Amino acid sequence: MSENGSNPTDPQQPGPQQEAAVQQAGAARNLDAHRDRYAQRTAGMTASEIRALFAVASRPEVVSLAGGMPNLAALPLDSLATEVSRLISIDGQAALQYGSAHGVPELREQICEIMAMEGITGHPDDVMVTVGSQMALDMVTRLFCDPGDVVLAEGPSYVGALGSFNAYQAKVVHVAMDDDGLQPEALRHAISEVTSRGERIKFLYTIPNFHNPGGVTLAVQRRAEILEICRRHDILVLEDNPYGLLGFDGQTYPALRSLDPDNVVYLGSFSKTFASGLRVGWVLAPHAVREKLVLAAESATLCPPTLNQMIVSRYLSTHDWKGQIKTFREQYRERRDAMLSALEQHMPEGCSWTKPDGGFYVWFTAPEGVDTKAMLPRAVTQRVAYASGTGFYADALGSRQMRLSYCYPTPERLREGVRRLANTLTDEMELVRTFGSVPQRSVSGPEAPSPDTA
């Protein structure tokens, strides 16, 4: 017997060499040596299962109906290059310097002019410029949500928002939509269900115009009713509106913020109406909320890039940006029409889809038994890609759905992509008829956002 009480000849008690071997084997199996150091909130952070597929989908022979990339070919790139060159040569010392977390004052004034087109009366002091609206989503969630708090969101909802809610350990409860957007009665029911469990709702997250991914628009007659429901139950409203100026008939809907300035935090972005790569968005919030957002921004980024803000500001002041948005609307309407006509022509029976009046997306439902996530690798093999529906839910729904984006490919490529997708879907339906449907898999939480699902 050894001094520490272990018997080196006893097979029931491992010796030091055996213990070391066990530890080494455990370390070999654990590819992340820092796993035990992470904060608890990282447990639900899940990488997109389809990101590797999109490395293949980015090849030119593949028609991608997945990403929400704007059609930058429509921009006046030559004149923009001249303006950026002038900006650097004349105001380079300011453009390349640190700035305020609040944002460039001139740009904040211009943002107020843009929001006025949707009926919003905003003061530049209550506007804060962000690194895309995704940053604003993250900061609002950080400010308002403790672990276990509830966020109400349309079902389906934007994957980037779901990623932020999940990162701060908020619980998402989906509220049903129909062709007229968020259903007021479904909102009342969700609030009743959550409060009956003793859980606290922090805000309603909504994309009222040309929804991502749903493609529908909240009916004007429902807007005041939804705001009244939220105010009665002391629920903040987070309005995300990157597509509001991209209605195909030129109609601009009244923003929720215009109807209830004190209880709505409004998010906007230049990613869909100008240039997504500049990553310039904004948040308009009640004054006290804006103060905390500035503090949160200072701790996260110190300040948004001054050069990018000044490029956007110069574009707004020197170009016919309203005419450019009209051009975008016409081109996206042509692409929408090409997709809808191709869906009507090629898709098998049992399929359905939304018919958007603006924005970038069609929400597609496949026949019973089809799992669009399981089908995606076979679609990529057929040289077409899409965003499967489960990524747009926090509760593993959406297995029969997919988001189809028409904003980037040409009409000809869209028609060809839909034809390939229809062939893939027809083959998948035959597999389901022959072998039965694929068992539904559990999903631990929303996937992390990526440019593939923007």
ABEGO torsion letter per residue (X at the ends): XBAAGBBAABAABBBAAAAAAAAAAAAAABABAAAAABBAAAAABBBBAAAAAAAAAABAABBBAABBBBBAAABBAAAAAAAAAAAAAAAAAAAABBBBAAEBAAAAAAAAAAAAAAGBBBBAAABBBBBEAAAAAAAAAAAABBBGBBBBBBOBBBAAAAAAAAAAGBBBBBBBBBAAEBBAAAAAAAAAAAAAAGBBBABBBBBABGBOAAGBBBBAAAAAAAAAAAAAAGBBBBBBBAAAAABAAGBBBBBAAAABAAABBBBBBAAAABBAAAGBBBBBBBAAAAAAAAAAAAAAAGBBBAAAAAAAAAAAAABBAAAAAAAAAAAAAAAAAAAAAAAAAABBBGBBBBBBAEEABBBBBBBBGBBAAAAAAAAAAAGBBBBBAAAABAAGBGAABBBBBAAABBAAAAAAAAAAAAAAAAAAAAAAAAAEBBBBBBBAEBBBBBAAAX
